[in-house]
Amino acid sequence: MTTYGLLGYPLAHSFSRHFFSEKFLKEGLDAEYLNFEMADISVLPDLIDSLPQLRGLNVTRPYKESVMAYLNDLSPEAKAIGAVNCIKISRKDGKPFLKGYNADVIGFSESLKPLLKKQHTKALILGTGGASKAIRYGLESLGIEWRLVSRTPDRLKLGYSNLTRDIMSEYLVVVNCSPLGTFPDNNTCPDIPYQFLTDQHLLYDLVYNPEKSLFLCKGEQQGSCIKNGLEMLHLQALASWKYWQEDD
């Protein structure tokens, strides 16, 4: 049996195992998908050595950047983005060879594209972690300018207190890349001025559990178009599967 899995901490919120387990069952594949909930990324080499049948990993918070130090190679996109959410594991002369990819950018771009209207030329990205790096790359590929919003602002990043009515009326796409609102912390959300949102805004949340986060609920109340991260998850999962099946 071939093994695939998800690396991150914590993993209670994730639907990836269900997605792949259902796929393997439907397609009659002799494969399994496991959750590898690790509080310390340094044990990754031990995990790889202990499971010679392990052929691929998805990577989620908080390891999309730190995992890169354990890889042998990177795809051009992963190198440009500076974050990895998919690892293909092959064996060369009995030794594991790990190549990192970023499938998040595929999932995000393909799920956002159908929602874009002519006014959606500028975006605010809430959060600055590994996921936000793929979002920046994806927005650029769609011709959308972006600004980062952080709890620790500097000359390159806006603070949440800087989000005035004028800024909110200029940046009509708002993407939540922070974990705020993720199950079980459903009653949290990014601290943006929701009263300035309109029916011209598009709110996209990488959170998909719950289906409608507090961030999206507040946007919907203002008439904004909303989208959660579930389709992005499915699209990046399919892209990951394609990477895992590539010839070595």
C-alpha positions in Angstrom: 0.0 0.0 0.0 1.2 3.5 -0.9 0.9 6.2 1.8 0.3 9.9 1.4 -0.4 12.4 4.1 -0.8 15.8 5.6 1.9 17.5 7.7 1.0 20.3 10.1 0.0 21.3 13.6 -2.8 21.3 14.6 -4.9 19.3 12.1 -8.4 19.0 13.6 -9.8 21.5 11.1 -8.5 19.7 8.0 -10.7 18.0 5.4 -7.7 16.7 3.3 -7.8 13.2 4.7 -11.5 12.7 3.9 -11.0 14.1 0.4 -8.2 11.7 -0.5 -9.6 8.7 1.3 -12.8 9.1 -0.7 -10.8 9.5 -3.9 -8.8 6.3 -3.2 -11.9 4.3 -2.4 -13.8 5.5 -5.5 -10.9 4.8 -7.8 -10.0 1.5 -6.2 -6.4 2.6 -5.4 -4.3 0.7 -2.9 -3.4 3.8 -1.0 -4.0 5.5 2.3 -3.9 9.2 3.4 -2.8 9.9 7.0 -2.6 13.0 9.2 0.9 13.6 10.6 0.3 16.1 13.3 3.7 17.3 14.4 4.5 19.8 17.0 8.1 20.0 15.8 9.1 19.9 12.1 12.6 18.6 13.0 11.2 15.0 13.3 10.3 15.0 9.5 13.4 13.0 8.5 12.6 10.3 11.0 9.0 10.1 9.7 10.3 9.7 6.1 12.8 7.0 7.1 10.1 5.1 9.1 7.7 4.9 6.2 9.4 3.7 3.0 6.0 3.5 1.3 5.4 7.3 1.9 5.2 9.0 -1.6 3.7 12.4 -0.9 2.8 15.0 1.6 0.6 18.0 1.7 1.9 20.7 4.1 -0.2 23.2 6.1 0.3 25.6 8.9 2.8 26.3 10.4 5.3 24.5 8.2 4.9 25.9 4.6 8.1 27.9 4.9 10.2 26.0 7.5 9.8 22.6 5.6 11.8 24.0 2.8 15.0 23.4 4.7 14.4 19.6 4.6 13.9 19.4 0.8 16.3 18.3 -2.0 14.7 20.4 -4.8 12.0 22.9 -5.5 9.7 23.6 -8.4 10.2 27.1 -10.0 6.9 28.2 -8.6 7.7 27.1 -5.1 11.1 28.8 -5.3 9.6 32.0 -6.5 6.8 32.0 -3.9 9.1 30.9 -1.0 6.6 28.4 0.4 5.7 24.8 -0.1 2.4 22.9 0.4 3.1 19.7 -1.5 6.1 17.4 -1.4 6.8 14.5 -3.8 8.9 11.7 -2.2 10.9 9.4 -4.4 13.6 7.0 -3.5 17.0 7.3 -5.3 19.5 4.6 -4.5 17.5 3.7 -1.5 17.6 7.3 -0.1 14.6 9.6 0.0 14.5 12.5 -2.4 12.1 15.3 -1.5 10.9 17.9 -4.1 8.6 20.7 -3.0 5.8 22.3 -5.0 3.2 25.0 -4.3 -0.2 23.8 -5.4 -2.0 26.5 -3.3 -1.4 29.1 -6.1 -3.2 26.8 -8.6 -6.1 26.3 -6.2 -6.5 29.9 -5.3 -6.1 31.4 -8.8 -8.5 29.0 -10.4 -11.2 29.4 -7.8 -10.9 33.2 -7.6 -10.8 33.9 -11.4 -14.6 33.3 -12.1 -15.6 35.8 -9.4 -13.5 38.7 -10.6 -15.2 41.8 -12.1 -13.7 44.9 -13.7 -13.5 46.8 -10.3 -11.4 44.0 -8.8 -7.9 45.4 -9.5 -6.5 45.8 -6.0 -6.5 43.4 -3.1 -5.7 43.4 0.6 -4.1 40.3 2.0 -4.8 39.7 5.7 -1.8 37.8 7.2 1.8 37.3 6.2 2.5 33.6 6.7 3.4 30.9 4.2 -0.2 30.8 2.7 -0.1 34.5 2.0 3.0 34.1 -0.2 1.1 31.8 -2.7 -1.8 34.3 -2.6 0.5 37.2 -3.6 1.9 35.1 -6.5 -1.6 34.2 -7.6 -2.9 37.7 -7.5 0.0 38.9 -9.5 -0.7 36.2 -12.1 -4.2 37.6 -12.4 -3.0 41.2 -12.8 -4.2 42.3 -9.4 -2.2 44.7 -7.2 -1.9 43.8 -3.5 -1.0 45.2 -0.1 -0.3 43.2 3.0 -2.1 43.8 6.3 -0.4 42.7 9.5 -0.7 42.9 13.3 3.0 44.1 13.1 2.9 46.8 10.4 6.0 48.4 8.9 6.8 50.4 5.8 5.7 47.5 3.6 2.7 46.3 5.5 -0.4 48.1 6.6 -1.7 47.7 10.1 -5.4 46.9 10.8 -5.8 50.4 12.3 -4.7 51.9 9.0 -7.7 50.5 7.1 -9.6 53.7 6.5 -12.8 54.2 4.4 -10.6 55.4 1.5 -8.4 52.4 1.6 -11.3 50.0 1.8 -13.0 51.7 -1.2 -9.8 51.4 -3.2 -9.0 47.7 -2.4 -12.1 45.8 -3.4 -10.7 42.3 -3.0 -10.0 41.2 0.6 -8.3 37.8 1.2 -8.0 36.3 4.6 -4.8 34.3 4.9 -4.8 34.2 8.7 -6.2 31.3 10.7 -8.7 33.5 12.4 -12.2 31.9 12.3 -11.0 28.4 11.8 -12.8 25.6 13.7 -13.0 25.5 16.7 -12.4 29.2 17.1 -15.5 30.1 15.0 -16.2 33.3 16.8 -13.0 35.1 15.7 -12.3 37.2 12.6 -9.8 39.7 11.3 -10.2 43.1 12.7 -11.0 45.1 9.6 -13.7 47.9 9.3 -16.5 45.7 8.0 -18.8 48.8 7.9 -16.9 50.1 4.9 -17.5 46.9 2.8 -20.0 47.2 -0.1 -21.6 45.2 -2.8 -18.5 46.0 -4.9 -16.3 44.0 -2.6 -15.1 40.4 -3.0 -14.1 38.6 0.2 -12.2 35.4 -0.1 -11.4 33.3 3.0 -8.8 30.5 2.9 -10.7 29.1 5.9 -13.2 26.4 4.9 -14.1 24.9 8.2 -16.6 26.3 9.1 -18.2 26.7 5.7 -19.1 30.3 6.4 -16.6 32.0 8.7 -17.4 35.1 10.7 -15.3 37.1 8.3 -17.5 35.9 5.4 -20.7 36.4 7.4 -19.8 40.0 8.1 -19.0 40.6 4.4 -22.3 39.0 3.3 -24.2 41.3 5.7 -22.7 44.3 3.7 -23.7 42.8 0.4 -20.2 41.7 -0.6 -19.5 38.6 -2.8 -18.0 35.9 -0.6 -16.1 32.7 -1.2 -14.5 30.2 1.2 -11.4 28.1 0.7 -13.0 24.7 0.1 -12.8 24.8 -3.7 -9.2 26.0 -3.4 -8.5 22.9 -1.2 -10.0 20.6 -3.7 -8.1 22.1 -6.6 -4.8 22.2 -4.8 -5.4 18.6 -3.8 -5.9 17.5 -7.4 -2.8 19.4 -8.4 -0.9 17.7 -5.6 -2.0 14.3 -6.8 -0.7 15.2 -10.3 2.7 16.2 -8.9 2.9 12.9 -6.9 2.2 10.9 -10.0 4.8 12.5 -12.2 7.7 10.3 -13.3 10.9 10.7 -11.2 
